[in-house]
Amino acid sequence: MTISSQTWIMFGLMLDILGAISLGIPLIKSEREISNQTKGVVLGVDVGLNRSLKRDRRLGIAGLSLLVVGFIFQLIGQGAFF
């Protein structure tokens, strides 16, 4: 069973969209969420900000990974590797 080129392209585009959304989520935080991040300072360490930065980093890595895999799927669909 082989996967058609249209299927590769479709899956690639879906992964690209998910990757772009994952990259965009940290950029469009609400003002309330940003102001809440600055309220949890304990002994000079902002616990909420650290947690938020870690989440944003994970979302960024996931988004970039999805974009790369999506582009590779599209290239396979276009016949770039075969």
C-alpha positions as CSV (number, residue, x, y, z in Angstrom):
1,M,0.0,0.0,0.0
2,T,1.4,3.3,-1.0
3,I,0.4,6.8,0.1
4,S,-0.6,9.1,-2.8
5,S,1.2,12.4,-3.3
6,Q,-1.9,14.4,-2.5
7,T,-2.1,12.6,0.9
8,W,1.5,13.5,1.7
9,I,0.8,17.2,0.7
10,M,-2.4,17.3,2.8
11,F,-0.7,15.9,5.9
12,G,2.2,18.3,5.4
13,L,-0.1,21.3,5.2
14,M,-2.0,20.1,8.3
15,L,1.3,19.8,10.3
16,D,2.4,23.2,9.0
17,I,-0.8,24.8,10.3
18,L,-0.5,23.1,13.7
19,G,3.2,24.2,13.8
20,A,2.3,27.8,13.0
21,I,-0.5,27.8,15.7
22,S,2.0,26.4,18.2
23,L,4.5,29.1,17.4
24,G,1.8,31.8,17.6
25,I,0.2,31.0,20.9
26,P,3.0,32.5,23.1
27,L,2.9,35.6,20.9
28,I,-0.7,36.4,21.5
29,K,-1.0,36.0,25.2
30,S,-3.7,38.1,26.9
31,E,-2.8,41.1,28.9
32,R,-4.3,39.4,32.0
33,E,-2.0,36.4,31.6
34,I,1.0,38.6,31.3
35,S,0.1,40.7,34.3
36,N,-0.5,37.5,36.3
37,Q,3.0,36.3,35.5
38,T,4.5,39.2,37.4
39,K,2.6,38.6,40.7
40,G,4.3,35.4,41.9
41,V,7.8,36.6,42.9
42,V,9.2,34.5,45.8
43,L,12.6,35.3,47.2
44,G,13.6,37.1,43.9
45,V,12.5,34.2,41.7
46,D,9.4,34.7,39.6
47,V,7.8,31.2,39.7
48,G,5.0,32.0,37.3
49,L,7.3,33.6,34.8
50,N,9.7,30.6,34.8
51,R,6.7,28.2,34.3
52,S,5.4,30.3,31.5
53,L,8.8,30.6,29.8
54,K,9.3,26.8,29.9
55,R,5.8,26.3,28.4
56,D,6.5,28.9,25.7
57,R,9.8,27.1,24.9
58,R,8.2,23.7,24.6
59,L,5.5,25.2,22.3
60,G,8.2,26.8,20.2
61,I,10.2,23.6,19.8
62,A,7.0,21.6,19.0
63,G,5.9,24.2,16.5
64,L,9.2,24.3,14.7
65,S,9.3,20.5,14.7
66,L,5.8,20.3,13.2
67,L,6.8,22.9,10.5
68,V,9.9,20.9,9.5
69,V,8.1,17.6,9.4
70,G,5.2,19.2,7.4
71,F,7.6,20.7,4.9
72,I,9.3,17.3,4.5
73,F,5.9,15.7,3.9
74,Q,5.1,18.2,1.3
75,L,8.5,17.6,-0.5
76,I,7.8,13.9,-0.5
77,G,4.4,14.6,-2.0
78,Q,6.0,16.7,-4.7
79,G,8.4,13.9,-5.5
80,A,11.6,15.7,-4.3
81,F,13.1,12.6,-2.8
82,F,12.2,10.0,-5.3
